[in-house]
């Protein structure tokens, strides 16, 4: 069997392992190791790769940004920032039709700016907002769908762990990717709020209205979120303005949120131990997936699968926009089956050479940044697309009283909002690139 045929055969083997519930990192590692063994007919290349791959992968200085952002998210969770964000948004929006749901989306956007994880944002904000939504008459399906959709803002609004991984894979500037994600992130939050406004008018019995709060109380609630604004401005603003590198910015963010948690009285030895443990666990999971992807992508590079696929697509004469739409549809489908990090690590080394070989009228840097944001958005849509969007299951596990079918029905409105946003950003790349 030729190396190329071996490379193509690895895809169904990988999918079979995933469907058999093997961890995605382990599945990619086994396919990579097995493929290298068969492609080189022996142990010499395989053992040499095994000896060097771990060090070469994890000695990448840029990867140290991941535990720092995860630790920042842990400190933010324990310091009560999530509750302060929701209370502030609730104070300004709660009295409107669907206002409590809009407040949940706004709080998710704010928490995503200091967390960087979709699942963590969804889980944390659900603990804060779900009881309040149910208290004021919001139906279970509408509440869980809103929080599942709002949680996706965690990987889009910078800082984002997924964008860091994408930047490393495509050798792009992390600061510019963060800047490019800001406007699409704002559009996502606004789109969700418009969706909520439409939904509560179509189904007025699905949501209640909270009494209007006086302006004094609103200003007091808004003042309570100054730590979030400070951390976000310091980290993202500092990186964008060149005050420090992204890795240094992540360390500054972790230190800042830790000090805020300490001075707020919520950080003690027990919380510090739990935060470090959760950070270490999350980092270990991410790094194992990165290692598995490194072996698998190294095997694919050896078999020339990405280069052959790029040449085949170019030879077909498809327009660049047709190819882009096909790739985005593929990501949307795959997003229903895999987590976002695994998808990025598995597919970007294959699809990026294909996109890079097409003429979109952009520089290579602009194309890489635009493609990365588009992929991230579609992956985000997959997180809430029935029947197996991961955020839906996270939220459902926290509200067992709500049938999953009720969540499915409501979340389709948010998926529609996402599709509209994808079309807009696909037709007008300048919206994404204006801040870089």
Buried (B, 14 or more C-beta within 10 A) or exposed (E): EEBBEBBBBBBEBBBEBBEEEBBBBBBBBBBBBBBBBBBBEEEEBBEEBEEEBBEEBEEEEBBBBBBBBBBBBBBBBBBBBBBBBBBBBBBBBBBBBBBBBBBBBBBBBBBBBBBBBBBBBBBBBBEBBBEBBBEBEBBBBBBBBBBBBBBBBBBBBBBBBBBBBBBBBBEBBBBBBBBBBBBBBBBBBBBBBEBBBBBBEEBEEBBBBBEEBEEEEBEBBBEBBEBBEBBBEBBBEBBBEEEBBBBBBBBBBBBBBBBBBBEBEBBEEEBBEBBEEBBEEBBEBBBBBBBBBBBBBBBBBBBBBBBEBBBEBEEEEBEBEEBBBBBBEBBBEBBBBBBBBBBBBBBBBBBBBBBBBBEBEBEEBBBBBBBBBBBBBBBBBBBBBBEEBBBBBBBBEBBEEBEBEBBBBBBBBBBEBBEBBBEEBBEEBEBBBEEB
